[in-house]
Amino acid sequence: MQAAVDEYLTTFKSKVAELNERLNELQPGKDKAQHTKTLDDVGMEVTHLTKYLTDSTHFLPGYDVRTSQKAIKALQESLALKRKELLPKKKFAFKTKKKEAVKAKADASAASREQQAKDTADTIMSLLSIDTKGFKDQTDKTLILEGAELNGKDIALERLRNCTVVLRGAPDSLHIADVENTTVKIGPVNRSLMLHRCTNCRFFLACQQLRIHHTVDTDFFIHVTSRAIIEDCSRLRFAPYSWTYPELEADYKTTSLDPTINNWDKVNDFNWIKPDEPSPHWRVMTAQEIEDATSDSPTSTSTIVGEAVRSGSRELLQETEPPIPSAVE
């Protein structure tokens, strides 16, 4: 039962954070059609999230149900504010004095909405606050976390470009988003691992549950004890987990992963419902493709060792220039 609760909380928190980020990215402009589509899409996702909560209430503790309800309410309020800000209703024309009064009232209302939006965002983040560590907003770097820095922790990798990420240890969960042209090598993850919007990457991953969304042109070398799930993805390739490091066996023992069970080639595609035909969105790599994909060297130019992000901070503990440590390979 606890495993189901943990999976729900990881999925729910990740989705709320994603929707909140999409709303925050919306700025006033002339592209009202795109704003309308994005707001409608977020509204639909909020509806799905509400159903997910409803379907999960039979096993969730009361506290988690109430917290989830508050987070959904905060999202709905943030969505309503964005609609009012970006898609205002047309107003009738007034005489000059009335126009001035209306304008003053509108300015005050806009300031109030801006503050409400900020308060709503703060509410969402406080409801979902966890001691998240990892790396974000990095380019052309080798990023390393080891041992006690990540064991049993929730790790986030966000907005990385042309990087090599090495996580030698056993994190509790992992969330990866907006990563491009990057290699990520990770020890066994105790629970779930979620990826969003990754392009032209290589991932070496071991976990219980793997969910991949909006990702293209990416290779996965995985050990997963359930079936991996993909959604809105294309041109993905899969192979068995092949990365190793001296403490790997010991790290496996600290998790609930069974090293003898690996469903690396069993992938559920939520965008493909024909059971008698293979999905065109993913395939198994050939031996030659595996060799080619694992033989090239990293493209990063400097190394960051240690904790780089704690609850949104970007402070670097150590940054050095090449060469890249041999342990990375």
FIDRENZA-180077 format. One record per residue: residue number from 1; residue in one letter; x, y, z of N, C-alpha, C in turn. Coordinates in pm, whole numbers. Each point is the difference from the previous one (the first is absolute). Layout:
// FIDRENZA-180077
(NUM; A; (X; Y; Z); (X; Y; Z); (X; Y; Z))
...
***
This chain:
// FIDRENZA-180077
(1; M; (82; -121; 0); (-82; 121; 0); (86; 127; 0))
(2; Q; (109; -3; 79); (87; 118; 6); (63; 29; -136))
(3; A; (30; -107; -75); (58; 20; -133); (-97; 76; -90))
(4; A; (-130; -31; 11); (-101; 70; -81); (-10; 146; 42))
(5; V; (8; 25; 130); (-5; 139; 48); (121; 79; -50))
(6; D; (118; -61; 10); (122; 67; -45); (-6; 33; -148))
(7; E; (-50; -96; -79); (-10; 23; -145); (-98; 112; -30))
(8; Y; (-114; 0; 70); (-97; 107; -20); (60; 136; 31))
(9; L; (65; 14; 114); (55; 129; 42); (106; 49; -98))
(10; T; (86; -90; -47); (102; 40; -97); (-63; 49; -129))
(11; T; (-98; -76; -51); (-67; 37; -124); (-78; 130; 15))
(12; F; (-75; 11; 109); (-84; 117; 22); (85; 127; 14))
(13; K; (103; -5; 82); (85; 117; 22); (68; 43; -130))
(14; S; (46; -97; -76); (67; 31; -127); (-96; 68; -98))
(15; K; (-122; -52; -9); (-98; 57; -94); (-42; 141; 43))
(16; V; (-23; 22; 129); (-38; 134; 47); (112; 100; -26))
(17; A; (123; -41; 27); (113; 89; -25); (11; 33; -148))
(18; E; (-24; -99; -87); (7; 22; -144); (-108; 98; -46))
(19; L; (-125; -18; 48); (-109; 89; -40); (22; 141; 52))
(20; N; (49; 12; 121); (28; 132; 55); (107; 72; -81))
(21; E; (100; -76; -43); (107; 59; -82); (-55; 46; -135))
(22; R; (-89; -80; -60); (-58; 38; -129); (-82; 128; 13))
(23; L; (-72; 15; 110); (-77; 123; 21); (92; 120; 21))
(24; N; (106; -19; 75); (92; 110; 26); (71; 47; -126))
(25; E; (17; -90; -97); (69; 36; -124); (-87; 86; -92))
(26; L; (-130; 0; 21); (-90; 78; -84); (12; 149; 32))
(27; Q; (26; 80; -102); (16; 144; 16); (-95; 73; -94))
(28; P; (-44; 120; 37); (-90; 76; -88); (61; 22; -137))
(29; G; (-80; -16; -103); (47; 17; -137); (-117; -6; -96))
(30; K; (32; 4; -129); (-104; 4; -102); (-49; -139; -41))
(31; D; (76; -103; 36); (-36; -134; -46); (-108; -60; 89))
(32; K; (-120; 56; -12); (-110; -44; 85); (-43; -143; -32))
(33; A; (14; -40; -126); (-39; -136; -37); (87; -103; 73))
(34; Q; (130; 28; 7); (89; -93; 70); (-26; 3; 149))
(35; H; (-26; 120; 54); (-34; 9; 141); (-126; -81; 31))
(36; T; (-100; 12; -87); (-126; -74; 20); (25; -150; 1))
(37; K; (80; -47; -96); (29; -143; -8); (75; -49; 124))
(38; T; (102; 75; 41); (78; -42; 116); (-86; -2; 126))
(39; L; (-82; 102; 18); (-86; 5; 118); (-103; -113; -2))
(40; D; (-52; -29; -118); (-96; -112; -11); (70; -133; 32))
(41; D; (123; -15; -50); (75; -124; 26); (28; -16; 149))
(42; V; (41; 110; 64); (27; -7; 143); (-130; -31; 77))
(43; G; (-110; 61; -42); (-128; -29; 64); (-37; -147; -10))
(44; M; (24; -58; -118); (-27; -143; -16); (90; -85; 89))
(45; E; (128; 40; 10); (93; -74; 86); (-41; 9; 147))
(46; V; (-52; 116; 41); (-48; 15; 137); (-119; -92; 25))
(47; T; (-88; -12; -100); (-113; -93; 11); (49; -143; 16))
(48; H; (100; -38; -82); (56; -136; 10); (65; -21; 137))
(49; L; (68; 104; 49); (66; -11; 130); (-104; -19; 112))
(50; T; (-114; 70; -13); (-108; -16; 98); (-53; -142; -1))
(51; K; (-16; -56; -120); (-48; -139; -11); (103; -97; 60))
(52; Y; (129; 30; -24); (106; -84; 56); (-9; -2; 153))
(53; L; (-24; 118; 59); (-17; 6; 145); (-122; -80; 44))
(54; T; (-111; 21; -70); (-124; -70; 36); (19; -152; -5))
(55; D; (67; -47; -105); (23; -144; -15); (96; -56; 104))
(56; S; (77; 88; 66); (102; -46; 94); (-40; 17; 146))
(57; T; (-116; 59; 25); (-38; 31; 139); (-19; -124; 86))
(58; H; (-26; -117; -63); (-26; -120; 80); (124; -51; 71))
(59; F; (120; 40; -45); (121; -47; 68); (84; 114; 59))
(60; L; (-38; 126; -27); (79; 112; 50); (-38; 36; 144))
(61; P; (99; 36; 83); (-33; 53; 133); (-76; 131; -13))
(62; G; (-81; 32; 100); (-82; 121; -5); (81; 126; -20))
(63; Y; (118; 8; 62); (83; 119; -15); (41; 22; -145))
(64; D; (39; -109; -70); (42; 13; -139); (-117; 38; -90))
(65; V; (-120; -49; 33); (-119; 38; -78); (-26; 150; 15))
(66; R; (5; 50; 123); (-26; 143; 24); (106; 88; -65))
(67; T; (126; -40; 10); (108; 77; -62); (-16; 3; -151))
(68; S; (-37; -113; -58); (-20; -6; -146); (-117; 88; -42))
(69; Q; (-108; -2; 78); (-115; 84; -32); (36; 148; 4))
(70; K; (81; 40; 97); (44; 139; 9); (87; 38; -119))
(71; A; (88; -91; -41); (87; 28; -114); (-81; 16; -129))
(72; I; (-101; -85; -19); (-86; 11; -118); (-79; 130; 3))
(73; K; (-52; 37; 117); (-74; 126; 12); (91; 119; -33))
(74; A; (123; -3; 47); (94; 107; -30); (30; 7; -149))
(75; L; (12; -115; -64); (21; -3; -145); (-119; 59; -74))
(76; Q; (-120; -37; 41); (-121; 52; -65); (-7; 152; 14))
(77; E; (37; 51; 116); (-1; 145; 20); (104; 68; -88))
(78; S; (119; -60; -9); (106; 55; -84); (-42; -1; -147))
(79; L; (-68; -107; -43); (-49; -9; -138); (-103; 108; -28))
(80; A; (-92; 22; 94); (-104; 103; -18); (63; 139; -10))
(81; L; (101; 25; 82); (67; 130; -4); (70; 22; -134))
(82; K; (64; -104; -51); (68; 11; -129); (-100; 25; -113))
(83; R; (-114; -65; 6); (-103; 23; -102); (-45; 146; 3))
(84; K; (-22; 52; 119); (-45; 139; 12); (108; 97; -48))
(85; E; (125; -34; 26); (110; 88; -40); (26; -4; -150))
(86; L; (1; -120; -57); (41; -15; -141); (-116; 6; -98))
(87; L; (-119; -35; 47); (-116; -2; -89); (-114; 81; 60))
(88; P; (22; 131; 20); (-105; 83; 62); (-120; 14; -92))
(89; K; (-117; 10; 61); (-122; 21; -78); (-5; 143; -51))
(90; K; (-59; 17; -118); (-12; 134; -58); (-93; 86; 85))
(91; K; (35; 127; 11); (-80; 92; 82); (-67; 104; -88))
(92; F; (-113; 52; 49); (-70; 106; -72); (78; 131; 11))
(93; A; (-20; 89; -95); (65; 131; 1); (-75; 93; 93))
(94; F; (73; 84; 74); (-60; 96; 92); (49; 141; -34))
(95; K; (-67; 97; 57); (47; 137; -15); (130; 17; 77))
(96; T; (69; 113; -22); (135; 21; 50); (13; -26; 149))
(97; K; (-84; 62; 83); (11; -16; 144); (-21; -144; 41))
(98; K; (-99; -62; -64); (-26; -139; 31); (116; -88; -44))
(99; K; (59; 37; -116); (115; -76; -49); (114; 6; 101))
(100; E; (26; 120; 53); (109; 15; 96); (-26; -81; 126))
(101; A; (-124; 4; 47); (-35; -77; 119); (15; -150; -26))
(102; V; (-45; -42; -119); (11; -141; -36); (145; -42; -10))
(103; K; (84; 89; -60); (142; -31; -15); (68; -14; 136))
(104; A; (-30; 93; 91); (58; -6; 134); (-40; -130; 70))
(105; K; (-128; -35; -16); (-48; -123; 61); (68; -121; -63))
(106; A; (20; 5; -132); (65; -111; -70); (145; -16; 45))
(107; D; (70; 117; 17); (140; -6; 44); (9; -63; 139))
(108; A; (-90; 43; 88); (-1; -57; 135); (-31; -149; -3))
(109; S; (-94; -35; -89); (-36; -141; -13); (116; -82; -52))
(110; A; (75; 55; -98); (114; -71; -56); (107; -23; 105))
(111; A; (26; 106; 83); (99; -14; 106); (-44; -106; 101))
(112; S; (-130; -1; 28); (-53; -98; 94); (14; -141; -56))
(113; R; (-30; -16; -132); (12; -132; -62); (145; -47; 1))
(114; E; (92; 95; -25); (143; -36; -1); (42; -52; 137))
(115; Q; (-44; 68; 106); (33; -43; 135); (-67; -134; 31))
(116; Q; (-125; -16; -45); (-69; -127; 24); (72; -114; -71))
(117; A; (47; 25; -122); (72; -103; -75); (128; -41; 73))
(118; K; (71; 103; 53); (122; -29; 76); (-33; -81; 124))
(119; D; (-105; 42; 71); (-39; -72; 121); (-40; -144; -32))
(120; T; (-70; -18; -113); (-42; -134; -39); (120; -87; -31))
(121; A; (97; 56; -75); (121; -75; -32); (75; -39; 127))
(122; D; (9; 96; 94); (68; -29; 126); (-73; -109; 78))
(123; T; (-134; 3; -7); (-79; -102; 69); (28; -139; -57))
(124; I; (2; -7; -134); (25; -129; -65); (137; -53; 39))
(125; M; (102; 87; -7); (134; -46; 30); (14; -41; 147))
(126; S; (-69; 71; 91); (8; -37; 141); (-70; -134; 25))
(127; L; (-110; -24; -73); (-69; -127; 15); (83; -116; -51))
(128; L; (82; 28; -101); (78; -107; -63); (146; 3; 40))
(129; S; (34; 80; 101); (141; 18; 35); (60; -131; 49))
(130; I; (114; -35; -58); (79; -115; 42); (145; 40; -10))
(131; D; (84; -71; 71); (143; 34; 2); (64; -52; -129))
(132; T; (-25; 71; -108); (46; -44; -130); (143; 47; -26))
(133; K; (81; -88; -52); (137; 32; -35); (20; -34; -147))
(134; G; (110; 46; -57); (29; -34; -138); (70; 113; -72))
(135; F; (-28; 15; -130); (63; 102; -82); (-104; 64; -92))
(136; K; (14; 128; -24); (-89; 68; -93); (74; 115; -66))
(137; D; (-48; 35; -122); (51; 115; -74); (151; -7; -18))
(138; Q; (47; -113; -55); (143; -17; -26); (23; -34; -147))
(139; T; (114; 46; -54); (38; -27; -139); (148; -37; -6))
(140; D; (31; -104; -80); (139; -41; -22); (72; -31; 131))
(141; K; (-61; -81; 86); (59; -34; 128); (-5; -152; 22))
(142; T; (93; -50; 84); (-13; -133; 58); (-46; 19; 143))
(143; L; (-114; -58; 37); (-66; 25; 128); (-3; -130; 79))
(144; I; (54; 3; 123); (19; -123; 77); (-59; 12; 139))
(145; L; (-77; -100; 40); (-42; -18; 139); (32; -143; 41))
(146; E; (42; -19; 127); (41; -132; 44); (-49; -28; 142))
(147; G; (-18; -129; 30); (-20; -47; 135); (-105; 74; 80))
(148; A; (42; 52; 117); (-93; 64; 93); (-66; 124; -57))
(149; E; (58; 57; -106); (-60; 118; -62); (-133; -31; -67))
(150; L; (-19; -127; -42); (-124; -33; -68); (-71; -123; 53))
(151; N; (63; -83; 81); (-64; -121; 50); (-128; 32; 76))
(152; G; (-111; -60; -45); (-129; 20; 65); (-62; 136; -23))
(153; K; (56; 80; -89); (-48; 136; -25); (-87; 3; -127))
(154; D; (-82; 105; -9); (-74; 29; -123); (88; 90; -86))
(155; I; (27; -43; -123); (94; 70; -88); (-74; 58; -119))
(156; A; (39; 121; -40); (-59; 64; -118); (112; 47; -93))
(157; L; (-16; -28; -130); (90; 50; -104); (-85; 81; -96))
(158; E; (30; 129; -16); (-86; 86; -81); (83; 95; -86))
(159; R; (-45; 15; -123); (57; 97; -94); (151; -14; -12))
(160; L; (42; -118; -44); (142; -27; -23); (26; -11; -150))
(161; R; (113; 53; -45); (36; -5; -142); (145; -45; -13))
(162; N; (24; -99; -86); (136; -44; -32); (78; -37; 126))
(163; C; (-62; -73; 90); (63; -36; 126); (19; -151; 12))
(164; T; (84; -39; 95); (10; -138; 46); (-32; -1; 148))
(165; V; (-100; -78; 40); (-42; -6; 140); (33; -139; 55))
(166; V; (68; -3; 113); (38; -127; 64); (-52; 1; 143))
(167; L; (-90; -92; 31); (-56; -13; 134); (34; -138; 53))
(168; R; (108; -8; 77); (45; -128; 56); (-58; -16; 140))
(169; G; (-109; -73; 7); (-69; -19; 127); (-140; -49; -25))
(170; A; (-84; 5; 104); (-136; -55; -9); (-101; 105; 44))
(171; P; (-42; 90; -89); (-102; 99; 35); (-135; -67; 23))
(172; D; (-90; 72; 68); (-132; -55; 25); (-90; 13; -122))
(173; S; (3; 117; -64); (-77; 23; -122); (75; 100; -86))
(174; L; (-37; 7; -127); (70; 88; -93); (-98; 61; -98))
(175; H; (11; 131; -20); (-82; 72; -97); (93; 73; -95))
(176; I; (-14; -26; -131); (84; 60; -102); (-88; 76; -98))
(177; A; (34; 125; -30); (-83; 79; -91); (85; 96; -80))
(178; D; (-36; 16; -128); (60; 100; -88); (151; -18; -10))
(179; V; (40; -119; -41); (142; -34; -14); (29; -28; -146))
(180; E; (111; 51; -50); (32; -12; -142); (146; -36; -22))
(181; N; (23; -95; -91); (136; -39; -40); (87; -28; 122))
(182; T; (-50; -85; 89); (65; -24; 129); (2; -149; 30))
(183; T; (109; -46; 63); (10; -137; 47); (-19; -3; 150))
(184; V; (-89; -88; 48); (-30; -10; 143); (22; -145; 44))
(185; K; (89; -17; 99); (31; -133; 54); (-38; -2; 147))
(186; I; (-88; -93; 38); (-59; 2; 134); (4; -140; 61))
(187; G; (32; -6; 129); (-10; -125; 73); (-145; -35; 25))
(188; P; (-26; -107; 74); (-140; -46; 19); (-86; 100; 76))
(189; V; (-116; 32; -58); (-97; 91; 61); (-103; -86; 74))
(190; N; (-22; 30; 127); (-82; -86; 83); (-144; -8; -47))
(191; R; (-56; 113; -48); (-140; 0; -39); (-14; 35; -149))
(192; S; (-66; 109; -31); (-32; 30; -139); (94; 103; -60))
(193; L; (3; 1; -132); (81; 94; -76); (-86; 54; -112))
(194; M; (-11; 133; -8); (-85; 64; -100); (80; 95; -85))
(195; L; (-24; -4; -132); (69; 87; -94); (-102; 79; -81))
(196; H; (31; 127; -25); (-86; 86; -79); (86; 83; -97))
(197; R; (-42; 2; -125); (57; 91; -100); (151; -10; -12))
(198; C; (48; -119; -30); (143; -22; -22); (25; -27; -149))
(199; T; (113; 49; -51); (31; -12; -143); (146; -39; -19))
(200; N; (23; -102; -85); (135; -39; -40); (89; -28; 121))
(201; C; (-48; -88; 90); (74; -31; 121); (30; -150; 9))
(202; R; (86; -35; 95); (25; -140; 36); (-19; -14; 151))
(203; F; (-85; -94; 40); (-28; -20; 141); (37; -143; 40))
(204; F; (79; -13; 106); (33; -129; 61); (-72; -1; 135))
(205; L; (-110; -77; 9); (-93; 13; 112); (-36; -136; 59))
(206; A; (-15; -4; 133); (-51; -119; 67); (-104; 46; 101))
(207; C; (-122; -56; -8); (-108; 46; 87); (-114; -102; 2))
(208; Q; (-96; 23; 87); (-119; -86; 3); (-97; 38; -111))
(209; Q; (-27; 129; -13); (-98; 47; -97); (61; 114; -81))
(210; L; (-16; -6; -131); (55; 100; -90); (-111; 54; -88))
(211; R; (-18; 133; 3); (-101; 66; -83); (66; 109; -82))
(212; I; (-24; -2; -129); (68; 90; -94); (-106; 77; -78))
(213; H; (8; 133; 1); (-100; 83; -66); (69; 100; -94))
(214; H; (-59; 20; -117); (42; 106; -92); (152; -3; -25))
(215; T; (52; -115; -32); (143; -19; -20); (26; -59; -138))
(216; V; (106; 48; -67); (29; -45; -137); (150; -26; -17))
(217; D; (32; -87; -98); (138; -25; -42); (92; -29; 118))
(218; T; (-40; -94; 84); (73; -25; 124); (17; -151; 22))
(219; D; (117; -37; 54); (32; -139; 29); (-10; -26; 150))
(220; F; (-59; -115; 35); (-16; -39; 140); (67; -135; 24))
(221; F; (95; -1; 92); (64; -123; 45); (-53; -23; 142))
(222; I; (-94; -93; 14); (-79; -1; 124); (-4; -137; 68))
(223; H; (-17; 8; 131); (-42; -113; 82); (-127; 46; 70))
(224; V; (-113; -60; -36); (-127; 39; 60); (-78; -126; 36))
(225; T; (-52; -5; 122); (-67; -122; 46); (-147; -5; -38))
(226; S; (-58; 114; -40); (-134; -1; -58); (15; 32; -149))
(227; R; (-108; 33; -66); (8; 38; -140); (20; 152; -12))
(228; A; (94; 40; -82); (16; 143; -27); (-123; 52; -74))
(229; I; (-36; 124; 24); (-115; 64; -65); (49; 121; -79))
(230; I; (-43; 10; -126); (30; 118; -80); (-131; 64; -46))
(231; E; (3; 132; -17); (-118; 73; -44); (44; 123; -78))
(232; D; (-55; 18; -119); (34; 113; -86); (149; 3; -29))
(233; C; (55; -115; -35); (143; -14; -29); (21; -55; -141))
(234; S; (121; 16; -53); (31; -58; -130); (150; -23; -12))
(235; R; (35; -100; -79); (139; -36; -30); (80; -27; 127))
(236; L; (-57; -83; 87); (71; -44; 120); (59; -139; -24))
(237; R; (119; -24; 57); (64; -131; -11); (35; -51; 140))
(238; F; (-16; -132; 19); (21; -59; 132); (102; -113; -5))
(239; A; (78; -11; 108); (99; -107; 16); (15; -27; 150))
(240; P; (64; -114; 36); (17; -30; 144); (95; 99; 67))
(241; Y; (-21; 20; 127); (87; 85; 84); (142; -55; -4))
(242; S; (97; 84; -30); (137; -49; -18); (104; 80; 77))
(243; W; (-41; 105; 71); (97; 80; 74); (37; -68; 131))
(244; T; (124; 14; 41); (42; -58; 127); (100; 92; 69))
(245; Y; (12; -15; 130); (98; 73; 80); (23; -84; 126))
(246; P; (107; 24; 75); (39; -91; 109); (-108; -26; 103))
(247; E; (-83; 100; 32); (-98; -16; 107); (-137; -44; -50))
(248; L; (-11; -37; -127); (-132; -28; -57); (-72; -113; 74))
(249; E; (68; -110; 26); (-64; -114; 67); (-49; 39; 139))
(250; A; (81; 75; 72); (-40; 45; 134); (-119; 95; -8))
(251; D; (-3; 85; -102); (-113; 93; -15); (-129; -75; -31))
(252; Y; (9; -107; -80); (-119; -80; -26); (-59; -55; 131))
(253; K; (86; -39; 92); (-46; -60; 124); (-72; 99; 90))
(254; T; (23; 129; -20); (-69; 103; 81); (-139; 31; -56))
(255; T; (-34; -53; -117); (-130; 26; -61); (-83; -128; -1))
(256; S; (-123; 12; -47); (-88; -116; -12); (4; -60; -140))
(257; L; (95; 44; -83); (10; -54; -135); (55; -142; 1))
(258; D; (-59; -85; -82); (49; -137; -17); (91; -1; -123))
(259; P; (130; -18; 17); (92; 6; -114); (-19; -113; -101))
(260; T; (-77; -104; 38); (-20; -112; -92); (-120; 21; -92))
(261; I; (-80; 104; 25); (-118; 28; -83); (22; 128; -78))
(262; N; (-2; -12; -132); (20; 118; -84); (-93; -8; -122))
(263; N; (-98; 89; -4); (-95; 5; -112); (38; 112; -97))
(264; W; (127; 9; -32); (49; 110; -82); (-64; 5; -139))
(265; D; (-42; -115; -53); (-56; -4; -135); (-153; -12; 0))
(266; K; (-63; 25; 115); (-146; -4; 9); (-49; 142; 30))
(267; V; (-44; 70; -103); (-35; 141; 10); (-147; 19; -37))
(268; N; (-74; 68; 85); (-139; 33; -29); (-8; 140; -59))
(269; D; (-54; 8; -121); (-16; 129; -68); (-146; 43; 11))
(270; F; (-25; 108; 76); (-138; 45; 21); (-61; 62; -126))
(271; N; (82; 23; -102); (-52; 54; -126); (-15; -107; -107))
(272; W; (10; -127; 40); (-10; -108; -97); (-85; -111; 60))
(273; I; (-116; -25; -58); (-96; -93; 60); (-22; -125; -83))
(274; K; (83; -22; -103); (-15; -119; -83); (86; -113; 57))
(275; P; (-62; -98; 66); (79; -104; 68); (76; -91; -95))
(276; D; (-47; -11; -124); (63; -92; -95); (108; 66; -84))
(277; E; (21; 128; 19); (102; 71; -77); (94; 73; 95))
(278; P; (131; -7; -26); (94; 70; 89); (-13; 152; -14))
(279; S; (25; 69; 108); (-5; 145; -3); (108; 56; -91))
(280; P; (-31; 100; -82); (102; 62; -85); (84; 102; 75))
(281; H; (-28; 22; 128); (64; 107; 75); (123; -46; 78))
(282; W; (23; -131; 8); (119; -50; 69); (40; -135; -58))
(283; R; (126; -36; 24); (48; -131; -44); (121; -42; 83))
(284; V; (36; -126; -12); (117; -55; 68); (124; 28; -84))
(285; M; (109; 37; 65); (125; 29; -70); (71; -129; -41))
(286; T; (69; 5; -113); (83; -112; -42); (133; 4; 75))
(287; A; (73; -109; -6); (130; -6; 67); (94; 107; -53))
(288; Q; (-3; 22; -131); (88; 102; -59); (-42; 139; 45))
(289; E; (-130; 25; 9); (-47; 130; 45); (39; 26; 145))
(290; I; (-5; -105; 81); (41; 15; 140); (148; 37; 7))
(291; E; (81; -69; -79); (143; 30; -1); (27; 142; -46))
(292; D; (-68; 41; -106); (20; 136; -52); (-45; 106; 101))
(293; A; (-111; -28; 68); (-58; 100; 90); (79; 14; 130))
(294; T; (78; -102; 35); (73; 5; 128); (149; 22; -16))
(295; S; (47; 20; -122); (144; 11; -21); (50; 143; -10))
(296; D; (-91; 98; -24); (47; 137; -16); (24; 64; 135))
(297; S; (76; 109; 0); (39; 66; 125); (-93; 115; 30))
(298; P; (-6; 46; 127); (-86; 112; 38); (42; 128; -69))
(299; T; (-97; 93; -15); (27; 127; -66); (18; 113; 99))
(300; S; (-15; -27; 130); (7; 107; 98); (143; 50; 16))
(301; T; (16; 122; 50); (131; 63; 4); (49; 30; 141))
(302; S; (-84; -3; 102); (46; 23; 137); (-80; -87; 94))
(303; T; (48; -12; 123); (-58; -96; 93); (-52; 70; 125))
(304; I; (-119; -39; 42); (-58; 47; 126); (-19; -122; 89))
(305; V; (66; 1; 115); (-7; -112; 93); (-72; 46; 125))
(306; G; (-99; -77; 42); (-69; 34; 123); (-140; 50; -25))
(307; E; (-66; 38; 105); (-140; 43; -8); (-9; 135; -68))
(308; A; (-76; 7; -111); (-11; 125; -75); (-132; 68; 19))
(309; V; (-102; -73; 38); (-131; 62; 19); (-66; -57; 124))
(310; R; (-43; 85; 90); (-82; -43; 114); (-120; 93; 7))
(311; S; (-118; -56; -26); (-123; 78; 2); (9; 124; -88))
(312; G; (53; -17; -122); (3; 108; -96); (127; 81; -1))
(313; S; (89; -17; 96); (125; 76; 1); (91; -46; -112))
(314; R; (84; 87; -49); (93; -37; -106); (145; 10; 49))
(315; E; (22; -6; 127); (135; 16; 52); (82; -123; -33))
(316; L; (125; 21; -43); (91; -106; -38); (102; -20; 112))
(317; L; (16; -124; 44); (98; -26; 104); (141; -1; -56))
(318; Q; (15; -53; -119); (133; -8; -57); (-11; 0; -151))
(319; E; (81; 76; -65); (2; 1; -146); (145; 2; -45))
(320; T; (36; -95; -83); (136; -11; -48); (0; -17; -149))
(321; E; (110; 27; -64); (15; -19; -143); (45; -142; -29))
(322; P; (-2; -42; -130); (41; -135; -34); (139; -30; 56))
(323; P; (44; -128; 8); (-68; -113; -64); (-117; -54; 79))
(324; I; (-91; -72; -68); (-113; -66; 64); (53; -121; 77))
(325; P; (-43; -21; 124); (49; -114; 80); (-25; -131; -71))
(326; S; (96; -93; 11); (-12; -128; -70); (-116; -81; 51))
(327; A; (-44; 25; 123); (-112; -77; 56); (-129; 22; -74))
(328; V; (-11; 110; -71); (-122; 28; -77); (-21; -105; -105))
(329; E; (108; -44; -60); (-12; -100; -105); (-17; -138; 59))
***
